[in-house]
Amino acid sequence: MTKILEHDGKTIIQTEKRIDTINAPQFERDISEVLAQRGVNVELDCAELTYMSSSGLRIIQKLMRAIVANNGTFKMTNVIPEVYKVLAMTGFTKFIKVEQQTS
């Protein structure tokens, strides 16, 4: 289950273990209110995320674009090396701030 928390002036979205074709629609519904907010600083906490399909990439791109268009900021944190490789290979690390998980 996706969790959305407010902490120190930012919105933290905690992902599930997977964002794939099966659960991507629910993930998108879970974050829909965040998409509409103005001037929000969003951190997508990927500490639990171990797999992301193209459906997940599409939603993350949509989230980032909506946040930036509404004068907010967006970054991904606690990204494991396997997910980081997917983000880098697809070019996401060129336009999204991605912080890898530290040991």
PDB file as gemmi writes it, atoms N, CA and C in Angstrom:
CRYST1    1.000    1.000    1.000  90.00  90.00  90.00 P 1                      
ATOM      1  N   MET A   1       0.838  -1.178   0.000  1.00  0.00           N  
ATOM      2  CA  MET A   1       0.000   0.000   0.000  1.00  0.00           C  
ATOM      3  C   MET A   1       0.890   1.250   0.000  1.00  0.00           C  
ATOM      4  N   THR A   2       0.554   2.181  -0.838  1.00  0.00           N  
ATOM      5  CA  THR A   2       1.284   3.443  -0.926  1.00  0.00           C  
ATOM      6  C   THR A   2       0.935   4.306   0.278  1.00  0.00           C  
ATOM      7  N   LYS A   3       1.944   4.886   0.902  1.00  0.00           N  
ATOM      8  CA  LYS A   3       1.720   5.788   2.030  1.00  0.00           C  
ATOM      9  C   LYS A   3       2.140   7.187   1.625  1.00  0.00           C  
ATOM     10  N   ILE A   4       1.337   8.175   2.042  1.00  0.00           N  
ATOM     11  CA  ILE A   4       1.662   9.572   1.780  1.00  0.00           C  
ATOM     12  C   ILE A   4       1.743  10.284   3.120  1.00  0.00           C  
ATOM     13  N   LEU A   5       2.921  10.848   3.397  1.00  0.00           N  
ATOM     14  CA  LEU A   5       3.179  11.507   4.670  1.00  0.00           C  
ATOM     15  C   LEU A   5       3.596  12.946   4.438  1.00  0.00           C  
ATOM     16  N   GLU A   6       3.328  13.792   5.403  1.00  0.00           N  
ATOM     17  CA  GLU A   6       3.810  15.174   5.388  1.00  0.00           C  
ATOM     18  C   GLU A   6       4.882  15.281   6.467  1.00  0.00           C  
ATOM     19  N   HIS A   7       6.070  15.798   6.088  1.00  0.00           N  
ATOM     20  CA  HIS A   7       7.158  15.896   7.054  1.00  0.00           C  
ATOM     21  C   HIS A   7       8.082  17.050   6.673  1.00  0.00           C  
ATOM     22  N   ASP A   8       8.316  17.952   7.595  1.00  0.00           N  
ATOM     23  CA  ASP A   8       9.229  19.090   7.390  1.00  0.00           C  
ATOM     24  C   ASP A   8       8.947  19.850   6.091  1.00  0.00           C  
ATOM     25  N   GLY A   9       7.681  20.115   5.821  1.00  0.00           N  
ATOM     26  CA  GLY A   9       7.318  20.908   4.655  1.00  0.00           C  
ATOM     27  C   GLY A   9       7.376  20.185   3.329  1.00  0.00           C  
ATOM     28  N   LYS A  10       7.486  18.869   3.350  1.00  0.00           N  
ATOM     29  CA  LYS A  10       7.481  18.121   2.097  1.00  0.00           C  
ATOM     30  C   LYS A  10       6.515  16.955   2.185  1.00  0.00           C  
ATOM     31  N   THR A  11       6.094  16.508   1.039  1.00  0.00           N  
ATOM     32  CA  THR A  11       5.214  15.351   0.930  1.00  0.00           C  
ATOM     33  C   THR A  11       6.067  14.156   0.560  1.00  0.00           C  
ATOM     34  N   ILE A  12       5.990  13.123   1.370  1.00  0.00           N  
ATOM     35  CA  ILE A  12       6.773  11.910   1.124  1.00  0.00           C  
ATOM     36  C   ILE A  12       5.818  10.802   0.701  1.00  0.00           C  
ATOM     37  N   ILE A  13       6.077  10.260  -0.474  1.00  0.00           N  
ATOM     38  CA  ILE A  13       5.295   9.137  -0.978  1.00  0.00           C  
ATOM     39  C   ILE A  13       6.154   7.895  -0.833  1.00  0.00           C  
ATOM     40  N   GLN A  14       5.687   6.948  -0.040  1.00  0.00           N  
ATOM     41  CA  GLN A  14       6.421   5.692   0.148  1.00  0.00           C  
ATOM     42  C   GLN A  14       5.805   4.632  -0.756  1.00  0.00           C  
ATOM     43  N   THR A  15       6.628   4.062  -1.620  1.00  0.00           N  
ATOM     44  CA  THR A  15       6.143   3.077  -2.585  1.00  0.00           C  
ATOM     45  C   THR A  15       6.018   1.694  -1.956  1.00  0.00           C  
ATOM     46  N   GLU A  16       5.373   0.828  -2.720  1.00  0.00           N  
ATOM     47  CA  GLU A  16       5.342  -0.591  -2.373  1.00  0.00           C  
ATOM     48  C   GLU A  16       6.592  -1.249  -2.956  1.00  0.00           C  
ATOM     49  N   LYS A  17       6.662  -2.572  -2.876  1.00  0.00           N  
ATOM     50  CA  LYS A  17       7.821  -3.299  -3.401  1.00  0.00           C  
ATOM     51  C   LYS A  17       7.892  -3.249  -4.920  1.00  0.00           C  
ATOM     52  N   ARG A  18       6.732  -3.175  -5.571  1.00  0.00           N  
ATOM     53  CA  ARG A  18       6.687  -3.193  -7.033  1.00  0.00           C  
ATOM     54  C   ARG A  18       5.747  -2.107  -7.540  1.00  0.00           C  
ATOM     55  N   ILE A  19       6.108  -1.519  -8.671  1.00  0.00           N  
ATOM     56  CA  ILE A  19       5.167  -0.698  -9.427  1.00  0.00           C  
ATOM     57  C   ILE A  19       5.180  -1.305 -10.820  1.00  0.00           C  
ATOM     58  N   ASP A  20       4.135  -2.066 -11.125  1.00  0.00           N  
ATOM     59  CA  ASP A  20       4.083  -2.792 -12.386  1.00  0.00           C  
ATOM     60  C   ASP A  20       2.695  -2.655 -13.007  1.00  0.00           C  
ATOM     61  N   THR A  21       2.465  -3.376 -14.072  1.00  0.00           N  
ATOM     62  CA  THR A  21       1.205  -3.291 -14.803  1.00  0.00           C  
ATOM     63  C   THR A  21       0.009  -3.611 -13.913  1.00  0.00           C  
ATOM     64  N   ILE A  22       0.178  -4.500 -12.974  1.00  0.00           N  
ATOM     65  CA  ILE A  22      -0.929  -4.916 -12.116  1.00  0.00           C  
ATOM     66  C   ILE A  22      -1.317  -3.829 -11.121  1.00  0.00           C  
ATOM     67  N   ASN A  23      -0.341  -3.222 -10.439  1.00  0.00           N  
ATOM     68  CA  ASN A  23      -0.688  -2.263  -9.384  1.00  0.00           C  
ATOM     69  C   ASN A  23      -0.494  -0.802  -9.768  1.00  0.00           C  
ATOM     70  N   ALA A  24       0.007  -0.529 -10.975  1.00  0.00           N  
ATOM     71  CA  ALA A  24       0.228   0.860 -11.395  1.00  0.00           C  
ATOM     72  C   ALA A  24      -1.041   1.703 -11.369  1.00  0.00           C  
ATOM     73  N   PRO A  25      -2.185   1.186 -11.831  1.00  0.00           N  
ATOM     74  CA  PRO A  25      -3.399   2.009 -11.755  1.00  0.00           C  
ATOM     75  C   PRO A  25      -3.763   2.409 -10.323  1.00  0.00           C  
ATOM     76  N   GLN A  26      -3.593   1.494  -9.376  1.00  0.00           N  
ATOM     77  CA  GLN A  26      -3.885   1.820  -7.978  1.00  0.00           C  
ATOM     78  C   GLN A  26      -2.882   2.831  -7.436  1.00  0.00           C  
ATOM     79  N   PHE A  27      -1.606   2.684  -7.786  1.00  0.00           N  
ATOM     80  CA  PHE A  27      -0.588   3.636  -7.367  1.00  0.00           C  
ATOM     81  C   PHE A  27      -0.940   5.035  -7.884  1.00  0.00           C  
ATOM     82  N   GLU A  28      -1.372   5.109  -9.133  1.00  0.00           N  
ATOM     83  CA  GLU A  28      -1.742   6.398  -9.715  1.00  0.00           C  
ATOM     84  C   GLU A  28      -2.934   7.005  -8.979  1.00  0.00           C  
ATOM     85  N   ARG A  29      -3.919   6.189  -8.619  1.00  0.00           N  
ATOM     86  CA  ARG A  29      -5.064   6.691  -7.841  1.00  0.00           C  
ATOM     87  C   ARG A  29      -4.607   7.162  -6.462  1.00  0.00           C  
ATOM     88  N   ASP A  30      -3.696   6.417  -5.847  1.00  0.00           N  
ATOM     89  CA  ASP A  30      -3.201   6.769  -4.511  1.00  0.00           C  
ATOM     90  C   ASP A  30      -2.532   8.140  -4.495  1.00  0.00           C  
ATOM     91  N   ILE A  31      -1.836   8.484  -5.571  1.00  0.00           N  
ATOM     92  CA  ILE A  31      -1.091   9.748  -5.597  1.00  0.00           C  
ATOM     93  C   ILE A  31      -1.840  10.869  -6.309  1.00  0.00           C  
ATOM     94  N   SER A  32      -3.055  10.625  -6.743  1.00  0.00           N  
ATOM     95  CA  SER A  32      -3.793  11.608  -7.548  1.00  0.00           C  
ATOM     96  C   SER A  32      -3.955  12.955  -6.848  1.00  0.00           C  
ATOM     97  N   GLU A  33      -4.159  12.968  -5.543  1.00  0.00           N  
ATOM     98  CA  GLU A  33      -4.305  14.242  -4.832  1.00  0.00           C  
ATOM     99  C   GLU A  33      -3.001  15.036  -4.846  1.00  0.00           C  
ATOM    100  N   VAL A  34      -1.884  14.345  -4.776  1.00  0.00           N  
ATOM    101  CA  VAL A  34      -0.584  15.023  -4.799  1.00  0.00           C  
ATOM    102  C   VAL A  34      -0.373  15.681  -6.167  1.00  0.00           C  
ATOM    103  N   LEU A  35      -0.835  15.040  -7.229  1.00  0.00           N  
ATOM    104  CA  LEU A  35      -0.673  15.576  -8.585  1.00  0.00           C  
ATOM    105  C   LEU A  35      -1.320  16.953  -8.733  1.00  0.00           C  
ATOM    106  N   ALA A  36      -2.388  17.192  -7.998  1.00  0.00           N  
ATOM    107  CA  ALA A  36      -3.140  18.444  -8.141  1.00  0.00           C  
ATOM    108  C   ALA A  36      -2.640  19.571  -7.244  1.00  0.00           C  
ATOM    109  N   GLN A  37      -1.757  19.280  -6.302  1.00  0.00           N  
ATOM    110  CA  GLN A  37      -1.305  20.304  -5.361  1.00  0.00           C  
ATOM    111  C   GLN A  37      -0.353  21.282  -6.026  1.00  0.00           C  
ATOM    112  N   ARG A  38      -0.381  22.518  -5.550  1.00  0.00           N  
ATOM    113  CA  ARG A  38       0.506  23.567  -6.072  1.00  0.00           C  
ATOM    114  C   ARG A  38       1.648  23.818  -5.090  1.00  0.00           C  
ATOM    115  N   GLY A  39       2.849  24.005  -5.636  1.00  0.00           N  
ATOM    116  CA  GLY A  39       4.003  24.376  -4.832  1.00  0.00           C  
ATOM    117  C   GLY A  39       4.421  23.346  -3.803  1.00  0.00           C  
ATOM    118  N   VAL A  40       4.145  22.083  -4.061  1.00  0.00           N  
ATOM    119  CA  VAL A  40       4.475  21.034  -3.107  1.00  0.00           C  
ATOM    120  C   VAL A  40       5.867  20.463  -3.430  1.00  0.00           C  
ATOM    121  N   ASN A  41       6.596  20.123  -2.401  1.00  0.00           N  
ATOM    122  CA  ASN A  41       7.898  19.473  -2.541  1.00  0.00           C  
ATOM    123  C   ASN A  41       7.696  17.984  -2.267  1.00  0.00           C  
ATOM    124  N   VAL A  42       7.898  17.181  -3.290  1.00  0.00           N  
ATOM    125  CA  VAL A  42       7.597  15.748  -3.207  1.00  0.00           C  
ATOM    126  C   VAL A  42       8.873  14.929  -3.229  1.00  0.00           C  
ATOM    127  N   GLU A  43       8.915  13.975  -2.315  1.00  0.00           N  
ATOM    128  CA  GLU A  43      10.002  12.996  -2.264  1.00  0.00           C  
ATOM    129  C   GLU A  43       9.371  11.629  -2.434  1.00  0.00           C  
ATOM    130  N   LEU A  44       9.756  10.916  -3.478  1.00  0.00           N  
ATOM    131  CA  LEU A  44       9.282   9.559  -3.697  1.00  0.00           C  
ATOM    132  C   LEU A  44      10.282   8.628  -3.028  1.00  0.00           C  
ATOM    133  N   ASP A  45       9.916   8.104  -1.863  1.00  0.00           N  
ATOM    134  CA  ASP A  45      10.790   7.237  -1.076  1.00  0.00           C  
ATOM    135  C   ASP A  45      10.676   5.812  -1.619  1.00  0.00           C  
ATOM    136  N   CYS A  46      11.745   5.351  -2.244  1.00  0.00           N  
ATOM    137  CA  CYS A  46      11.753   4.047  -2.905  1.00  0.00           C  
ATOM    138  C   CYS A  46      12.465   2.970  -2.093  1.00  0.00           C  
ATOM    139  N   ALA A  47      12.545   3.143  -0.785  1.00  0.00           N  
ATOM    140  CA  ALA A  47      13.269   2.204   0.072  1.00  0.00           C  
ATOM    141  C   ALA A  47      12.746   0.773  -0.063  1.00  0.00           C  
ATOM    142  N   GLU A  48      11.450   0.620  -0.309  1.00  0.00           N  
ATOM    143  CA  GLU A  48      10.856  -0.712  -0.444  1.00  0.00           C  
ATOM    144  C   GLU A  48      10.785  -1.191  -1.890  1.00  0.00           C  
ATOM    145  N   LEU A  49      11.023  -0.297  -2.841  1.00  0.00           N  
ATOM    146  CA  LEU A  49      10.837  -0.609  -4.260  1.00  0.00           C  
ATOM    147  C   LEU A  49      11.956  -1.509  -4.784  1.00  0.00           C  
ATOM    148  N   THR A  50      11.569  -2.681  -5.292  1.00  0.00           N  
ATOM    149  CA  THR A  50      12.548  -3.616  -5.846  1.00  0.00           C  
ATOM    150  C   THR A  50      12.353  -3.852  -7.335  1.00  0.00           C  
ATOM    151  N   TYR A  51      11.189  -3.433  -7.885  1.00  0.00           N  
ATOM    152  CA  TYR A  51      10.921  -3.641  -9.314  1.00  0.00           C  
ATOM    153  C   TYR A  51       9.991  -2.553  -9.828  1.00  0.00           C  
ATOM    154  N   MET A  52      10.294  -2.061 -11.034  1.00  0.00           N  
ATOM    155  CA  MET A  52       9.430  -1.082 -11.668  1.00  0.00           C  
ATOM    156  C   MET A  52       9.360  -1.377 -13.164  1.00  0.00           C  
ATOM    157  N   SER A  53       8.139  -1.508 -13.671  1.00  0.00           N  
ATOM    158  CA  SER A  53       7.942  -1.751 -15.094  1.00  0.00           C  
ATOM    159  C   SER A  53       7.775  -0.419 -15.824  1.00  0.00           C  
ATOM    160  N   SER A  54       7.564  -0.500 -17.128  1.00  0.00           N  
ATOM    161  CA  SER A  54       7.342   0.719 -17.913  1.00  0.00           C  
ATOM    162  C   SER A  54       6.091   1.456 -17.440  1.00  0.00           C  
ATOM    163  N   SER A  55       5.114   0.736 -16.907  1.00  0.00           N  
ATOM    164  CA  SER A  55       3.913   1.382 -16.355  1.00  0.00           C  
ATOM    165  C   SER A  55       4.285   2.262 -15.172  1.00  0.00           C  
ATOM    166  N   GLY A  56       5.185   1.795 -14.338  1.00  0.00           N  
ATOM    167  CA  GLY A  56       5.653   2.582 -13.203  1.00  0.00           C  
ATOM    168  C   GLY A  56       6.442   3.793 -13.649  1.00  0.00           C  
ATOM    169  N   LEU A  57       7.284   3.618 -14.663  1.00  0.00           N  
ATOM    170  CA  LEU A  57       8.058   4.742 -15.201  1.00  0.00           C  
ATOM    171  C   LEU A  57       7.130   5.829 -15.737  1.00  0.00           C  
ATOM    172  N   ARG A  58       6.072   5.423 -16.417  1.00  0.00           N  
ATOM    173  CA  ARG A  58       5.115   6.377 -16.977  1.00  0.00           C  
ATOM    174  C   ARG A  58       4.470   7.199 -15.877  1.00  0.00           C  
ATOM    175  N   ILE A  59       4.068   6.557 -14.790  1.00  0.00           N  
ATOM    176  CA  ILE A  59       3.414   7.265 -13.688  1.00  0.00           C  
ATOM    177  C   ILE A  59       4.393   8.192 -12.983  1.00  0.00           C  
ATOM    178  N   ILE A  60       5.616   7.760 -12.796  1.00  0.00           N  
ATOM    179  CA  ILE A  60       6.614   8.620 -12.151  1.00  0.00           C  
ATOM    180  C   ILE A  60       6.887   9.855 -13.015  1.00  0.00           C  
ATOM    181  N   GLN A  61       6.967   9.659 -14.330  1.00  0.00           N  
ATOM    182  CA  GLN A  61       7.160  10.804 -15.216  1.00  0.00           C  
ATOM    183  C   GLN A  61       5.963  11.757 -15.131  1.00  0.00           C  
ATOM    184  N   LYS A  62       4.767  11.213 -15.106  1.00  0.00           N  
ATOM    185  CA  LYS A  62       3.553  12.034 -14.986  1.00  0.00           C  
ATOM    186  C   LYS A  62       3.550  12.802 -13.668  1.00  0.00           C  
ATOM    187  N   LEU A  63       3.926  12.130 -12.581  1.00  0.00           N  
ATOM    188  CA  LEU A  63       3.987  12.767 -11.262  1.00  0.00           C  
ATOM    189  C   LEU A  63       4.996  13.909 -11.272  1.00  0.00           C  
ATOM    190  N   MET A  64       6.190  13.653 -11.772  1.00  0.00           N  
ATOM    191  CA  MET A  64       7.227  14.677 -11.800  1.00  0.00           C  
ATOM    192  C   MET A  64       6.784  15.875 -12.627  1.00  0.00           C  
ATOM    193  N   ARG A  65       6.223  15.639 -13.789  1.00  0.00           N  
ATOM    194  CA  ARG A  65       5.788  16.744 -14.658  1.00  0.00           C  
ATOM    195  C   ARG A  65       4.693  17.575 -14.012  1.00  0.00           C  
ATOM    196  N   ALA A  66       3.744  16.919 -13.353  1.00  0.00           N  
ATOM    197  CA  ALA A  66       2.656  17.644 -12.696  1.00  0.00           C  
ATOM    198  C   ALA A  66       3.179  18.489 -11.542  1.00  0.00           C  
ATOM    199  N   ILE A  67       4.079  17.932 -10.756  1.00  0.00           N  
ATOM    200  CA  ILE A  67       4.640  18.654  -9.609  1.00  0.00           C  
ATOM    201  C   ILE A  67       5.421  19.878 -10.081  1.00  0.00           C  
ATOM    202  N   VAL A  68       6.292  19.703 -11.059  1.00  0.00           N  
ATOM    203  CA  VAL A  68       7.106  20.807 -11.565  1.00  0.00           C  
ATOM    204  C   VAL A  68       6.220  21.864 -12.233  1.00  0.00           C  
ATOM    205  N   ALA A  69       5.202  21.437 -12.981  1.00  0.00           N  
ATOM    206  CA  ALA A  69       4.291  22.389 -13.632  1.00  0.00           C  
ATOM    207  C   ALA A  69       3.530  23.234 -12.608  1.00  0.00           C  
ATOM    208  N   ASN A  70       3.336  22.679 -11.415  1.00  0.00           N  
ATOM    209  CA  ASN A  70       2.635  23.388 -10.339  1.00  0.00           C  
ATOM    210  C   ASN A  70       3.616  24.045  -9.371  1.00  0.00           C  
ATOM    211  N   ASN A  71       4.820  24.353  -9.863  1.00  0.00           N  
ATOM    212  CA  ASN A  71       5.845  25.073  -9.092  1.00  0.00           C  
ATOM    213  C   ASN A  71       6.330  24.333  -7.849  1.00  0.00           C  
ATOM    214  N   GLY A  72       6.379  23.021  -7.934  1.00  0.00           N  
ATOM    215  CA  GLY A  72       6.914  22.227  -6.836  1.00  0.00           C  
ATOM    216  C   GLY A  72       8.242  21.598  -7.223  1.00  0.00           C  
ATOM    217  N   THR A  73       8.756  20.768  -6.342  1.00  0.00           N  
ATOM    218  CA  THR A  73       9.990  20.042  -6.614  1.00  0.00           C  
ATOM    219  C   THR A  73       9.736  18.543  -6.457  1.00  0.00           C  
ATOM    220  N   PHE A  74      10.551  17.749  -7.137  1.00  0.00           N  
ATOM    221  CA  PHE A  74      10.375  16.298  -7.113  1.00  0.00           C  
ATOM    222  C   PHE A  74      11.737  15.626  -7.089  1.00  0.00           C  
ATOM    223  N   LYS A  75      11.854  14.607  -6.252  1.00  0.00           N  
ATOM    224  CA  LYS A  75      13.053  13.769  -6.274  1.00  0.00           C  
ATOM    225  C   LYS A  75      12.698  12.368  -5.811  1.00  0.00           C  
ATOM    226  N   MET A  76      13.527  11.425  -6.211  1.00  0.00           N  
ATOM    227  CA  MET A  76      13.382  10.040  -5.777  1.00  0.00           C  
ATOM    228  C   MET A  76      14.528   9.747  -4.821  1.00  0.00           C  
ATOM    229  N   THR A  77      14.226   9.083  -3.719  1.00  0.00           N  
ATOM    230  CA  THR A  77      15.254   8.771  -2.730  1.00  0.00           C  
ATOM    231  C   THR A  77      15.261   7.280  -2.415  1.00  0.00           C  
ATOM    232  N   ASN A  78      16.366   6.831  -1.837  1.00  0.00           N  
ATOM    233  CA  ASN A  78      16.530   5.439  -1.395  1.00  0.00           C  
ATOM    234  C   ASN A  78      16.330   4.430  -2.520  1.00  0.00           C  
ATOM    235  N   VAL A  79      16.812   4.768  -3.699  1.00  0.00           N  
ATOM    236  CA  VAL A  79      16.665   3.907  -4.870  1.00  0.00           C  
ATOM    237  C   VAL A  79      17.767   2.856  -4.859  1.00  0.00           C  
ATOM    238  N   ILE A  80      17.379   1.587  -4.945  1.00  0.00           N  
ATOM    239  CA  ILE A  80      18.361   0.501  -4.947  1.00  0.00           C  
ATOM    240  C   ILE A  80      19.076   0.461  -6.304  1.00  0.00           C  
ATOM    241  N   PRO A  81      20.273  -0.125  -6.363  1.00  0.00           N  
ATOM    242  CA  PRO A  81      21.049  -0.141  -7.611  1.00  0.00           C  
ATOM    243  C   PRO A  81      20.299  -0.724  -8.817  1.00  0.00           C  
ATOM    244  N   GLU A  82      19.521  -1.775  -8.623  1.00  0.00           N  
ATOM    245  CA  GLU A  82      18.809  -2.401  -9.737  1.00  0.00           C  
ATOM    246  C   GLU A  82      17.785  -1.445 -10.348  1.00  0.00           C  
ATOM    247  N   VAL A  83      17.052  -0.732  -9.514  1.00  0.00           N  
ATOM    248  CA  VAL A  83      16.059   0.230 -10.003  1.00  0.00           C  
ATOM    249  C   VAL A  83      16.774   1.444 -10.597  1.00  0.00           C  
ATOM    250  N   TYR A  84      17.885   1.854  -9.980  1.00  0.00           N  
ATOM    251  CA  TYR A  84      18.656   2.980 -10.516  1.00  0.00           C  
ATOM    252  C   TYR A  84      19.126   2.674 -11.937  1.00  0.00           C  
ATOM    253  N   LYS A  85      19.550   1.440 -12.191  1.00  0.00           N  
ATOM    254  CA  LYS A  85      20.005   1.055 -13.529  1.00  0.00           C  
ATOM    255  C   LYS A  85      18.899   1.238 -14.559  1.00  0.00           C  
ATOM    256  N   VAL A  86      17.681   0.862 -14.195  1.00  0.00           N  
ATOM    257  CA  VAL A  86      16.532   1.032 -15.092  1.00  0.00           C  
ATOM    258  C   VAL A  86      16.289   2.519 -15.344  1.00  0.00           C  
ATOM    259  N   LEU A  87      16.331   3.321 -14.286  1.00  0.00           N  
ATOM    260  CA  LEU A  87      16.130   4.767 -14.428  1.00  0.00           C  
ATOM    261  C   LEU A  87      17.211   5.395 -15.304  1.00  0.00           C  
ATOM    262  N   ALA A  88      18.455   4.970 -15.119  1.00  0.00           N  
ATOM    263  CA  ALA A  88      19.560   5.511 -15.914  1.00  0.00           C  
ATOM    264  C   ALA A  88      19.462   5.065 -17.375  1.00  0.00           C  
ATOM    265  N   MET A  89      19.150   3.793 -17.580  1.00  0.00           N  
ATOM    266  CA  MET A  89      19.063   3.238 -18.930  1.00  0.00           C  
ATOM    267  C   MET A  89      17.955   3.909 -19.742  1.00  0.00           C  
ATOM    268  N   THR A  90      16.877   4.313 -19.088  1.00  0.00           N  
ATOM    269  CA  THR A  90      15.754   4.941 -19.779  1.00  0.00           C  
ATOM    270  C   THR A  90      15.869   6.459 -19.829  1.00  0.00           C  
ATOM    271  N   GLY A  91      16.951   7.002 -19.260  1.00  0.00           N  
ATOM    272  CA  GLY A  91      17.193   8.438 -19.318  1.00  0.00           C  
ATOM    273  C   GLY A  91      16.538   9.250 -18.211  1.00  0.00           C  
ATOM    274  N   PHE A  92      15.861   8.597 -17.290  1.00  0.00           N  
ATOM    275  CA  PHE A  92      15.164   9.317 -16.218  1.00  0.00           C  
ATOM    276  C   PHE A  92      16.122  10.088 -15.317  1.00  0.00           C  
ATOM    277  N   THR A  93      17.325   9.582 -15.144  1.00  0.00           N  
ATOM    278  CA  THR A  93      18.273  10.272 -14.254  1.00  0.00           C  
ATOM    279  C   THR A  93      18.763  11.585 -14.848  1.00  0.00           C  
ATOM    280  N   LYS A  94      18.460  11.835 -16.112  1.00  0.00           N  
ATOM    281  CA  LYS A  94      18.854  13.096 -16.739  1.00  0.00           C  
ATOM    282  C   LYS A  94      17.891  14.234 -16.385  1.00  0.00           C  
ATOM    283  N   PHE A  95      16.642  13.897 -16.039  1.00  0.00           N  
ATOM    284  CA  PHE A  95      15.670  14.951 -15.745  1.00  0.00           C  
ATOM    285  C   PHE A  95      14.974  14.809 -14.389  1.00  0.00           C  
ATOM    286  N   ILE A  96      15.322  13.780 -13.641  1.00  0.00           N  
ATOM    287  CA  ILE A  96      14.781  13.598 -12.284  1.00  0.00           C  
ATOM    288  C   ILE A  96      15.955  13.444 -11.327  1.00  0.00           C  
ATOM    289  N   LYS A  97      15.887  14.137 -10.211  1.00  0.00           N  
ATOM    290  CA  LYS A  97      16.914  13.973  -9.177  1.00  0.00           C  
ATOM    291  C   LYS A  97      16.667  12.614  -8.511  1.00  0.00           C  
ATOM    292  N   VAL A  98      17.681  11.756  -8.572  1.00  0.00           N  
ATOM    293  CA  VAL A  98      17.576  10.408  -8.019  1.00  0.00           C  
ATOM    294  C   VAL A  98      18.729  10.194  -7.043  1.00  0.00           C  
ATOM    295  N   GLU A  99      18.373   9.865  -5.808  1.00  0.00           N  
ATOM    296  CA  GLU A  99      19.372   9.574  -4.781  1.00  0.00           C  
ATOM    297  C   GLU A  99      19.347   8.082  -4.506  1.00  0.00           C  
ATOM    298  N   GLN A 100      20.512   7.451  -4.668  1.00  0.00           N  
ATOM    299  CA  GLN A 100      20.590   6.027  -4.424  1.00  0.00           C  
ATOM    300  C   GLN A 100      20.579   5.697  -2.950  1.00  0.00           C  
ATOM    301  N   GLN A 101      20.133   4.510  -2.655  1.00  0.00           N  
ATOM    302  CA  GLN A 101      20.098   4.017  -1.270  1.00  0.00           C  
ATOM    303  C   GLN A 101      21.527   3.863  -0.771  1.00  0.00           C  
ATOM    304  N   THR A 102      21.759   4.319   0.461  1.00  0.00           N  
ATOM    305  CA  THR A 102      23.078   4.150   1.062  1.00  0.00           C  
ATOM    306  C   THR A 102      23.065   2.914   1.934  1.00  0.00           C  
ATOM    307  N   SER A 103      24.181   2.263   1.995  1.00  0.00           N  
ATOM    308  CA  SER A 103      24.274   1.003   2.760  1.00  0.00           C  
ATOM    309  C   SER A 103      24.142   1.211   4.239  1.00  0.00           C  
TER     310      SER A 103                                                      
END                                                                             
